Amino acid sequence: MEIKTKRLSHDAYTVALLTPLEVELSAMRYMLDEEHQPLPSARGDPNNYVLGRLCQHNVVIASLPAGYQGTISAAVVARDLARTFPSVTLRLLVGIGGGVPSDTTDIRLGDVVVSVPSGTQGGVVQYDLGKQTTTGFQRKGFLCPPPNEWLAILPQMQSDHRVRSNMVSSHIGDMLRRFPALSEYKRPSPEMDILFKSDYDHCVDQPTCQACDRQMAVSRQKRSAPDRPFIHYGIIASGDRVMKNAKERDMISKSSEGAICFEMEAAGLMNDFRCIVIRGISDYADSHKNDIWHPYAAAAAAALAKELLSYLEVSSSM
């Protein structure tokens, strides 16, 4: 991968990997089995792309412009990508997100969430689209489910994970061996994963939770394999703001048929650029949110994206 020798045509690329932040772009880039030489973009397309091969698929990786997050930015990047790479038919949105722990979902930092339809929801809910009335906020709109090509292979991967471990730790380990400079993507210690009660707010002006009262932490059973991330499948709540309020997190989750993750880009893609959303859990969408788990969570999401692609049949046009 270090020497980019292969140069393909635009039409050779059929899978797009959208990564909102640089930390997510780099995690996905260094998961590639092979990186290809860049190609010119279509007229008027300002995106910058990383091209390569991943599990026998020719993929294009795109990120959002620095400082521009949210649903609109994601939609614009996907629109321009489609003009430069017209053969792309499948997309993955890969990055970090805030988890929603509950009595039914034992979600931990470093776990990975995959969007799948549930109940009346297509996999992603735009929780901030609607109108405020005297009786409360009324959400409106519906987002399309992921393409059938993704939904068809998810059960096979889920079934395999019942009897063998997922490949997340293995893929991250391979990446770190190939690129030792990426040491920040190593998994933080379990002591850095603390879930506080929903009614306990973070100590103001403190960059970490060192000054927070550990008596207010939720007691959770230790996992048998604490360094192995779990994969969760369910509804993802998407909106144009960072969620850092545990009470609001739980309220929106409940009204969204049990959303288990919050993020900021998926709602801009699901109707016109349908995709699977893969989010590594970097925080609990509460006031204790910080950046400690960001690199590892980004790597975990990229690793699962790589594993998922291994189940996808290579297009005959490739």
C-alpha positions as CSV (number, residue, x, y, z in Angstrom):
1,M,0.0,0.0,0.0
2,E,2.9,2.3,0.6
3,I,3.7,2.4,-3.1
4,K,0.8,3.5,-5.2
5,T,1.4,1.6,-8.5
6,K,-2.0,0.8,-9.7
7,R,-4.1,3.4,-11.6
8,L,-7.7,2.4,-12.6
9,S,-10.5,4.1,-14.4
10,H,-13.3,6.0,-12.6
11,D,-15.7,3.2,-13.6
12,A,-13.7,0.6,-11.8
13,Y,-14.9,1.9,-8.4
14,T,-18.3,0.6,-7.3
15,V,-18.2,1.1,-3.5
16,A,-18.0,4.4,-1.6
17,L,-16.9,4.8,2.0
18,L,-18.0,8.2,3.5
19,T,-16.1,9.4,6.5
20,P,-17.0,12.7,8.1
21,L,-13.8,13.4,10.1
22,E,-10.1,13.1,9.4
23,V,-9.6,10.6,12.2
24,E,-12.2,8.5,10.5
25,L,-10.8,9.0,7.0
26,S,-7.4,7.9,8.2
27,A,-8.7,4.8,10.0
28,M,-10.5,3.7,6.8
29,R,-7.6,4.6,4.6
30,Y,-5.1,2.5,6.5
31,M,-7.5,-0.5,6.5
32,L,-7.1,-0.6,2.7
33,D,-5.4,-3.7,1.3
34,E,-3.9,-1.6,-1.5
35,E,-4.0,2.2,-2.2
36,H,-4.3,3.3,-5.8
37,Q,-3.1,6.4,-7.6
38,P,-5.5,9.3,-7.5
39,L,-7.8,10.3,-10.4
40,P,-9.0,13.7,-11.5
41,S,-12.4,14.8,-10.2
42,A,-15.3,15.9,-12.4
43,R,-15.6,19.5,-13.2
44,G,-17.0,21.4,-10.1
45,D,-16.4,18.5,-7.7
46,P,-14.2,19.9,-4.8
47,N,-14.0,16.5,-3.0
48,N,-10.6,14.9,-2.4
49,Y,-10.6,11.1,-2.6
50,V,-8.5,8.1,-1.5
51,L,-8.8,5.2,-3.9
52,G,-7.9,1.6,-3.2
53,R,-8.8,-2.1,-2.9
54,L,-10.6,-3.5,0.2
55,C,-11.6,-7.2,0.3
56,Q,-11.3,-7.4,-3.5
57,H,-13.6,-4.4,-4.0
58,N,-12.3,-1.2,-5.6
59,V,-13.4,1.5,-3.2
60,V,-13.4,5.3,-3.0
61,I,-13.1,7.0,0.3
62,A,-14.3,10.5,0.8
63,S,-14.5,12.8,3.8
64,L,-16.4,16.0,4.6
65,P,-14.5,19.3,4.4
66,A,-12.7,20.2,7.6
67,G,-15.0,22.0,10.0
68,Y,-18.2,21.1,8.1
69,Q,-20.3,18.3,9.7
70,G,-23.9,17.6,9.4
71,T,-26.6,16.2,7.1
72,I,-26.3,18.9,4.4
73,S,-22.5,18.5,4.1
74,A,-22.8,14.8,3.8
75,A,-25.4,15.0,1.1
76,V,-23.3,17.5,-0.9
77,V,-20.2,15.3,-0.7
78,A,-22.2,12.2,-1.8
79,R,-23.7,14.1,-4.7
80,D,-20.4,15.3,-6.0
81,L,-18.9,11.8,-5.6
82,A,-21.6,10.3,-7.7
83,R,-20.6,12.7,-10.6
84,T,-16.9,11.7,-10.4
85,F,-17.5,8.0,-9.8
86,P,-20.7,7.1,-11.7
87,S,-20.3,3.4,-11.2
88,V,-20.6,3.6,-7.4
89,T,-23.8,1.9,-6.4
90,L,-23.2,1.0,-2.8
91,R,-22.1,3.2,0.1
92,L,-21.1,2.9,3.7
93,L,-21.1,5.8,6.1
94,V,-18.3,5.0,8.6
95,G,-17.3,6.9,11.7
96,I,-17.9,7.6,15.4
97,G,-21.1,8.1,17.3
98,G,-22.6,8.4,20.7
99,G,-24.0,5.3,22.3
100,V,-27.3,4.9,24.2
101,P,-26.9,2.4,27.0
102,S,-30.0,0.9,28.4
103,D,-31.4,-2.1,30.3
104,T,-31.8,-3.9,26.9
105,T,-28.6,-2.7,25.2
106,D,-25.4,-3.1,27.0
107,I,-23.4,-0.8,24.8
108,R,-19.8,0.1,25.8
109,L,-17.2,2.5,24.4
110,G,-15.4,0.9,21.5
111,D,-18.5,-1.2,20.5
112,V,-19.9,-0.7,17.0
113,V,-23.4,0.1,15.9
114,V,-24.9,-0.9,12.5
115,S,-28.1,0.7,11.2
116,V,-30.9,-1.7,10.4
117,P,-34.6,-1.3,10.0
118,S,-36.8,-1.9,13.1
119,G,-40.5,-1.5,13.6
120,T,-41.7,1.4,11.4
121,Q,-38.2,2.9,11.1
122,G,-35.9,2.4,8.2
123,G,-32.7,2.2,10.3
124,V,-32.0,6.0,10.7
125,V,-34.3,8.6,12.3
126,Q,-33.9,12.3,11.8
127,Y,-34.8,13.3,15.3
128,D,-34.6,17.1,14.9
129,L,-36.9,17.4,11.8
130,G,-40.5,18.4,12.7
131,K,-42.4,21.1,14.5
132,Q,-42.7,22.4,18.0
133,T,-46.3,22.5,19.3
134,T,-48.0,23.4,22.5
135,T,-48.1,19.7,23.3
136,G,-44.4,19.0,22.5
137,F,-42.2,18.3,19.5
138,Q,-43.8,16.4,16.6
139,R,-41.3,14.6,14.4
140,K,-42.1,14.3,10.7
141,G,-40.6,12.6,7.6
142,F,-39.4,9.1,6.9
143,L,-35.9,8.0,5.8
144,C,-35.4,5.0,3.4
145,P,-33.8,1.8,4.6
146,P,-30.4,0.7,3.5
147,P,-30.1,-1.0,0.0
148,N,-31.2,-4.6,-0.1
149,E,-27.6,-5.6,-1.1
150,W,-26.4,-4.7,2.4
151,L,-29.4,-6.0,4.2
152,A,-29.1,-9.4,2.5
153,I,-25.5,-10.0,3.8
154,L,-26.0,-8.7,7.4
155,P,-27.8,-11.9,8.6
156,Q,-24.8,-14.0,7.5
157,M,-22.3,-11.9,9.4
158,Q,-24.6,-11.8,12.5
159,S,-24.9,-15.6,12.3
160,D,-21.1,-16.1,12.0
161,H,-20.6,-13.9,15.0
162,R,-22.7,-16.2,17.2
163,V,-19.9,-18.8,17.1
164,R,-16.8,-16.8,16.3
165,S,-15.5,-13.4,17.2
166,N,-15.9,-10.5,14.9
167,M,-12.8,-9.4,13.0
168,V,-12.6,-5.9,14.5
169,S,-9.7,-6.5,16.8
170,S,-7.9,-8.5,14.2
171,H,-8.2,-5.8,11.5
172,I,-7.1,-3.1,13.9
173,G,-4.1,-5.2,15.0
174,D,-3.1,-5.7,11.4
175,M,-3.3,-2.0,10.7
176,L,-1.2,-1.1,13.7
177,R,1.5,-3.7,12.7
178,R,1.7,-2.2,9.2
179,F,1.6,1.4,10.4
180,P,3.2,1.7,13.9
181,A,2.9,5.5,13.7
182,L,-0.9,5.0,14.2
183,S,-0.5,4.2,17.9
184,E,-3.2,6.6,18.9
185,Y,-5.7,4.2,17.4
186,K,-4.9,1.6,20.1
187,R,-7.8,0.7,22.4
188,P,-7.8,2.7,25.7
189,S,-7.8,0.8,29.0
190,P,-11.2,-0.4,30.3
191,E,-10.8,2.1,33.2
192,M,-11.4,4.9,30.7
193,D,-14.9,3.6,30.0
194,I,-17.2,5.1,32.6
195,L,-20.9,5.4,32.3
196,F,-22.4,8.0,34.7
197,K,-26.1,8.1,35.7
198,S,-28.3,10.2,33.4
199,D,-29.0,12.8,36.1
200,Y,-25.3,13.4,36.9
201,D,-23.7,16.1,34.8
202,H,-20.0,16.5,34.1
203,C,-17.9,18.8,36.2
204,V,-17.8,22.2,34.4
205,D,-14.6,23.2,32.6
206,Q,-12.9,19.9,33.2
207,P,-11.4,18.3,30.1
208,T,-11.7,14.7,31.5
209,C,-13.8,13.0,34.1
210,Q,-11.0,12.8,36.7
211,A,-12.9,15.2,39.0
212,C,-16.3,13.6,38.5
213,D,-17.8,11.6,41.3
214,R,-17.2,7.9,40.7
215,Q,-20.0,7.2,43.2
216,M,-22.4,8.4,40.5
217,A,-21.1,5.8,37.9
218,V,-23.4,3.0,36.8
219,S,-22.3,-0.4,38.0
220,R,-22.0,-2.7,35.1
221,Q,-21.0,-6.4,34.9
222,K,-17.5,-7.0,33.6
223,R,-17.5,-8.5,30.2
224,S,-15.8,-11.9,29.7
225,A,-13.7,-10.4,26.9
226,P,-13.4,-6.7,27.9
227,D,-11.0,-5.9,24.9
228,R,-13.3,-7.3,22.3
229,P,-15.9,-4.9,20.9
230,F,-19.5,-6.0,20.5
231,I,-21.6,-5.3,17.4
232,H,-25.1,-3.9,17.9
233,Y,-27.8,-3.6,15.2
234,G,-30.6,-1.1,15.5
235,I,-31.9,2.4,15.0
236,I,-29.5,5.4,14.7
237,A,-30.7,8.9,15.5
238,S,-29.3,11.5,13.2
239,G,-29.5,15.3,13.5
240,D,-27.5,18.5,12.9
241,R,-26.3,18.9,16.5
242,V,-24.0,17.2,18.9
243,M,-25.9,15.3,21.6
244,K,-24.4,15.9,25.0
245,N,-27.4,15.6,27.3
246,A,-28.2,12.2,28.8
247,K,-31.8,13.0,29.7
248,E,-32.5,14.3,26.2
249,R,-30.6,11.3,24.8
250,D,-32.8,8.9,26.6
251,M,-36.0,10.8,25.8
252,I,-35.3,10.9,22.0
253,S,-34.2,7.3,22.0
254,K,-37.5,6.2,23.6
255,S,-39.5,8.2,21.1
256,S,-37.5,6.8,18.2
257,E,-38.3,3.1,18.8
258,G,-35.2,2.6,20.8
259,A,-32.4,4.4,19.0
260,I,-29.1,3.1,20.2
261,C,-26.7,5.6,18.7
262,F,-26.6,9.4,17.9
263,E,-24.7,10.9,15.0
264,M,-24.8,13.9,12.6
265,E,-24.7,12.8,8.9
266,A,-26.8,9.8,8.1
267,A,-30.1,11.7,7.7
268,G,-28.7,13.6,4.8
269,L,-27.9,10.5,2.8
270,M,-30.6,7.9,3.4
271,N,-33.2,9.0,0.8
272,D,-31.0,10.0,-2.1
273,F,-27.8,8.1,-1.3
274,R,-29.0,5.0,0.6
275,C,-26.3,3.3,2.7
276,I,-25.5,1.3,5.7
277,V,-24.3,3.4,8.7
278,I,-21.5,2.0,10.8
279,R,-20.6,3.9,13.9
280,G,-17.9,3.1,16.5
281,I,-19.0,4.3,20.0
282,S,-16.7,7.0,21.3
283,D,-19.0,8.4,24.0
284,Y,-22.4,8.1,25.6
285,A,-23.9,11.2,24.1
286,D,-23.9,12.9,27.5
287,S,-22.1,15.8,29.2
288,H,-19.1,13.6,30.0
289,K,-18.3,13.3,26.2
290,N,-14.6,13.7,25.4
291,D,-12.1,12.7,22.7
292,I,-10.2,9.9,24.4
293,W,-12.0,7.1,22.6
294,H,-12.3,8.8,19.2
295,P,-9.4,7.2,17.4
296,Y,-10.2,3.6,18.6
297,A,-13.9,4.0,17.9
298,A,-13.1,5.2,14.4
299,A,-10.8,2.3,13.8
300,A,-13.4,-0.2,15.1
301,A,-16.0,1.2,12.7
302,A,-13.5,1.0,9.8
303,A,-12.6,-2.6,10.8
304,L,-16.2,-3.7,10.7
305,A,-16.8,-2.0,7.4
306,K,-13.9,-4.1,6.1
307,E,-15.4,-7.2,7.5
308,L,-18.8,-6.4,6.1
309,L,-17.3,-5.9,2.6
310,S,-15.8,-9.4,2.8
311,Y,-19.4,-10.7,2.6
312,L,-20.3,-8.7,-0.4
313,E,-19.9,-10.4,-3.8
314,V,-17.5,-8.6,-6.2
315,S,-19.4,-7.0,-9.1
316,S,-18.7,-8.7,-12.4
317,S,-17.9,-5.3,-13.9
318,M,-14.9,-5.1,-11.6
